[in-house]
Amino acid sequence: MTTIKEKLDNLFEKHRLIFWLDEASAFNSDYTEMSLPNVEKRRMGEADFQLKYEILKSKKDHKFLIYLNNPMLPDEHNLLLDLYLSN
């Protein structure tokens, strides 16, 4: 059986940004405990403007796992919407 970490490792072979939406917080402890080499783990809703700057400007060569354990913000308030839709 494939683990969540293995699936994420496979996705990161092809993608630099991965959004993990978990509205029920069913995988919150998995996310917290997971270690992914060369991947920055971030929570959506915590300093989104700074995160967007890092993704687009200051850390363009880094990989990011962006976790959200709440409902997605409405489009007009979601600073990461364009990145979410393109990835």
C-alpha positions in Angstrom: 0.0 0.0 0.0 1.3 3.4 -1.0 1.8 5.9 1.8 0.9 9.6 1.7 4.6 10.5 1.8 5.3 8.2 -1.2 2.5 9.8 -3.2 3.7 13.3 -2.3 7.3 12.3 -3.3 6.0 11.1 -6.6 4.1 14.4 -7.2 7.1 16.5 -6.3 9.1 14.8 -9.0 6.9 16.6 -11.5 5.6 19.7 -9.6 7.1 22.4 -7.5 3.9 23.4 -5.7 1.4 21.0 -4.2 -1.8 22.2 -2.4 -3.2 19.7 0.1 -6.8 20.6 0.9 -8.1 18.8 4.0 -11.2 20.7 5.2 -12.0 18.0 7.8 -8.5 18.1 9.3 -8.4 14.3 9.0 -4.7 14.4 8.0 -3.5 17.3 10.2 -1.2 15.1 12.3 0.1 13.4 9.2 1.0 16.7 7.7 2.6 18.0 11.0 4.7 14.9 11.5 5.7 14.4 7.9 9.2 15.2 6.8 9.9 15.8 3.1 13.5 16.5 2.1 13.9 19.7 0.1 10.3 20.7 0.5 9.0 23.6 2.5 5.8 22.8 4.4 3.5 25.8 4.8 -0.1 26.3 6.0 -2.4 28.3 3.8 -3.9 31.2 5.8 -0.7 32.0 7.6 1.2 34.9 6.0 -0.1 34.1 2.5 1.3 37.3 1.0 4.8 36.5 2.2 4.4 32.9 1.0 3.4 34.1 -2.4 6.4 36.4 -2.6 8.7 33.5 -1.7 7.2 31.2 -4.2 7.3 33.7 -7.1 10.4 35.8 -6.2 12.8 34.9 -3.4 12.6 31.0 -3.4 11.9 30.3 -7.0 13.9 27.1 -6.9 12.2 25.7 -3.8 9.4 23.1 -3.6 6.4 23.9 -1.4 3.7 21.7 0.2 0.8 24.1 1.1 -1.7 22.6 3.5 -5.1 23.9 4.2 -7.3 22.4 6.9 -10.1 24.9 6.7 -12.6 25.8 3.9 -10.9 27.7 1.1 -11.3 31.5 1.3 -13.7 33.1 -1.2 -11.9 33.9 -4.4 -11.7 37.6 -3.9 -9.9 37.1 -0.5 -7.6 34.3 -1.5 -4.1 35.6 -2.2 -2.9 32.2 -3.5 -5.9 31.5 -5.8 -3.9 32.0 -9.0 -1.2 29.6 -7.8 -3.8 27.1 -6.7 -5.6 27.2 -10.0 -2.3 26.9 -12.0 -1.0 23.9 -10.0 
